[in-house]
Amino acid sequence: MSDLTPPAGDDRSQPASDPTVPTPPPPPPQAPPSPASPSTGHGHPGPQPPPYGQAPPTGPPPYGQAPPTGPPPYGQAPPYGAPPYGAPPYGPPPSYGPPPYGQAPPVAPYGYVPVPLDRLGRPLAAWWQRLLGILIDSVILFIPKAILTAAVVGATAGNNIFAVKWAVDIAIIGIVFAAIDLTYFALLNGGDRGQTVGQMALGIAVRDEATGGAVGPQRAGLRIIVLYPGILVGWVPILGSLAGLYSIVAGLSPLWDSRRQGFHDKATHTDVIRVR
């Protein structure tokens, strides 16, 4: 080694610093590596959460990413085009009841005929149901009347009593017939079910127009008299014929009434409804 070479560690081996040249600042400290973010499956990191205190970005999600579910953060409006939280996804729910004032009601399908209802919303009976019901009741009532008539005629035919006092016998038979008819319709139509045997077969019942309940035996008896006054005067020759003509018109009267009420229904404030 040459004598001119300074030994190791000697300060004279370093060049002297120039005080006029500024010293460069030290480099900034490196931030620690962040934890691995979830991958989108294509080798690229997924979306990063926003910094603390900053609202997340709005708008549609990136391609291939499902939109967020649940309510938006407090104080933030939902994305454009998204329904409010809790709202149905496909328009407003259907409304029930009558349409708003000034709006026309919905049009029924072609060929549909609305059925009139009573005050409780129950459908009223059709005229053919009432007709078949009264025909069944007439057949049922004919049996005891035929037996009674045969007994009276058979008891008086041998001694010529019926031939001499026929008017009296007819009056007695008429009174008995009236008692049978009134008892039958008053008790059955005035009971809790409001149904005669014929009405049970057709699934209809007589109910009070205002309350929808039973009408009672008195009103049920008055109702059948208004419909068939011949029950009381049918045995009288002229009055019986007039009563029969009136009963035909009264029986047809529900056909032209909007609430399907006959003369006897309006007189006693009753409805005939369908129960099945």
Protein Blocks (a to p, Z undefined) as FASTA:
>chain_A
ZZklccehiaklpccddfkbccddddddddddddddddehlopacdddddehiacdedjd
dehiacdedjddehiacdehiacehiafebpaddedjddehiacddddehiacddddfko
pacddfklmmmmmmmmmmmmmmmmmmmmmmmmmmmmmnommmmmmmmmmmmmmmmmmmmm
mmmmmmmmmmmnopafklmmnopacddfklopaebjklmmmmmmmmmmmlmmmmpmklmm
mmmmmmmmmmmmmmmgcklpafklmmnopadddfZZ
